[in-house]
Amino acid sequence: MKLGIGIGWRPEIADEVEALAGIDWVEAVAENLCADHLPDSLVRLRERGVTVVPHGVALGLGGADRPDPGRLAALAARAELLGTPLVTEHIAFVRAGGPLTASPRLEAGHLLPVPRTWDALDVLCENVRIAQDSLPVPLALENIAALISWPGEELTEGQFLAELVERTGVRLLIDVANLHTNHVNLGQDPAKALDELPVEAIAYVHVAGGVEKNGVWHDTHAHPVSAPVLEVLAELRSRVDPPGVLLERDDAFPPGAELAGELDAIRATLRRAATVRVPAAAGERTGTAAPAPADGRAAAEPEPVPAGTRDRTAVAQTALLSALVAGTPAPEGFDHRRLRVQSRALAAKRADVVAKVAPELPEILGDGYRAAFLAYAGSRPMSGGYRRDALDFAEHVLIAGGPADPAARRRLTYWWQDRSGARPPGRTTRLVRAARAVLVGK
């Protein structure tokens, strides 16, 4: 399956994506698509023969729980709607707690790394098989960027991915920006990871930008692709010709001409690296292993996860996530400074996403929105989605007596009431509240 050169489709740059020359395919965040209706831009792209691949972010296949059937069904529905040749997700956990630990459910709001241990691998493989059996097309999984590493890891990233592919037949989505991120943050050599992982299982490649602050690389997807990331792409291309390469951008979107320039840089990197071959060192993978099954499913009957493995994984992940989002003590063996960096990053991401999901909140609260939300996030973990988080934050502000400005307080009250009731307000109620908001604003 040859995909070619693609770009991440986002509503904010839909027009620019449609206007770009030489785009063979696009990738859309699965959870941002309605299950029964596509945005007009994606409809037009599909009519032009552009492949659309749904990219999931919420399954949490690396988590201790088995995949949620509802989330799997939703991803499958989007695959059917798009007529896609595959779907993709991440090797990560995104929530913890719940029945396995008899503790409140916690949501990370972001992708967190799984420990590269045999226990975590056993759980991940079983979760992947469950997902594969529920999806109508093959599944590919992405390596993630990390600010923190787990103590006591037993496998390198390349070894972990190789074992995952061998056991499940899953395809790989290799993000070269994430390999660079982990090189800066965790000291992991991208070339070694590429030597160890099964490059023949790669379905496609992500390329994205980031920024370094105080010795930490932040995988922002909001900055231009850097030269070191293109160097990792060249390393990968010297080993294998990937079926597809995609540019990701999620924020601070530049003009279409700049996106086109980044795509040209990716194409040029692939051309230059195509003639280079890196000899494999003794004991390293040569790229000649048998490819994963064409349907992305494991050939052999899997062994069940040993008793207690999910429980141990649940306890470890809950302890880490609780330290990151609820201020509990850091688990033993973790770098406390890095945990603080990760904790701040999670809170900042929550603030940014809530501002997009509920743009009225920063409008009502003005310059005080971000500081107020970060103070709220520091002691109140997210237990549901971002829309629930927005409502809970607004309720918290109101209970605390804010905002100080009476007009802003009334506007926030009306906003919260409109969205928190058992059923949406009727047309008359909405018109009355809108009129009040206009009068209050004068």
WOLINCOR-V14597 format. One record per helix or strand. SS is the DSSP state (@ for helix, = for strand). FROM is the first residue (numbers start at 1). TO is the last residue. If there is no record, write none. Layout:
BEGIN
ss->{SS;SS}
from->{FROM;FROM}
to->{TO;TO}
END
This chain:
BEGIN
ss->{=;@;=;@;=;=;@;=;@;=;=;=;@;=;@;=;@;@;@;=;=;=;@;=;@;@;@;@;=;@;@;@}
from->{4;11;25;30;34;37;40;51;69;86;93;103;118;138;157;171;176;190;199;202;211;216;227;244;256;309;336;359;382;386;406;427}
to->{8;19;29;32;34;37;47;55;82;90;98;112;134;142;168;175;186;196;201;207;213;218;237;247;273;325;357;377;382;399;420;441}
END
